[in-house]
Amino acid sequence: MVAGYGTKTDKKMKIDNALVDRLAELSRLEFDDSGKEKIKDDLQKIFDMMDKLNDLNVDGVEPLIYMSDEVNVLRADEVKGQVSREEALLNAPQHDSDFFKVPKVIKK
């Protein structure tokens, strides 16, 4: 549930340009005007669906923890088909005797 949203006394949440701009800033996205309108419509549909879900009577319904009663079946890890260091370094565009060389990506 969204904080401050979804109780019977709350008004319907309105998706506006300020909210879309804030969400875009937080998610590091950029929208043109048509994209912003599409996002506003999509978000409004999501919140409308949440409104419908909040109207359901769930008294006596236990929270669902797992989708089924199945338990994960895990297998032991098995080592298969190893590549030696020398063979792996043969495919590297840049390397020294022991390691791959890659371009620096973090600048201080």
N, C-alpha and C positions, 0 to 999 in steps of 0.2 A: 504494500500500500504506500502511496506517495504521502510524505509528511504533510499534514494539513489538508488532506484530500480524501474523500471517500466516505465520510460519515454522512448520515442522513441530514444533518443540519448544515453541511457545507454547500455552498453554491457550486454550480458547474464550473470547472476550471476552464478559463479562456486562454487559448494559445494565441499569443500576440507576437509581433515582431521583436519586442524586447526579450521575450523568453527564447525565441529562436536564435537571436543574436548571442545571448548568454550561453546557450547550449553549444552553438557553433564555436564560440571562443574556448569553452572548456574542452571540447573534443578536437580542437584545432582544425575545424572544417571551414570552408568558405562556400557561400551560396550566392548565386545571382538572384535577381528578383523573382524569376519564375521558379527557381529551385526552392527559394524561401517559402513561396506560396504552397508548393507541393509538400514540403516538410510540415508546414502549419496544418495542412489538411490531414496528413498522415498522423501527426501527433494528436489532433483533435479526435480522429477515429479511434485511436488507442485509448484515450481518456474516456470517450463515450462507452467503449467496451468495458472499461474498468467500472464505470457507473452501473452498467447492467449487471456485472458480476457482484458488485456491492449490494444489489437488491436481492440477491439469492438468500433464502433461508438456509443457513448451515448449522442450525441448532442440532446438537447431537452427532454431528459428523466429525469423526476423528481426523486430525491432520494427516495428510499423506506424506510419508517419508520416502518411500520407494514406489516406483511405478508397477512393480510386480514382486512376487515372492521369490524370484530367482536370485541366486547368490552368484557373485562373480566366480567363474571357474578360471583359476590362474594356472599357468603351466610353469615349470621350471625353465629358466633361461638356458639355452643350449648354444654353445659356440659353434658356428658353422662358417666355413669359408673365410679364412682370414687372409688379409693382404699384408705383406711385410712392409716395414717402413720404407725400405728401398723401392719397392714396387709402387707404393703410394706417392713417393716423392718424384718418381718418373713422370707422373701426370701433372705435377705442379708447374705453373709457369715460372715461379721464382721459389727457390729453396736454398738452404745451405745443407750441411751434411746430416742434420737431424730434424730440422723444422721447416714448415711451410713459411714463406715470407708473404705478408699481405700488406696492402697500403694502410697507412695510419688513418684511423677514422675518428679518433678522439683528439681534439685540439685543446691545448691548455692556454 
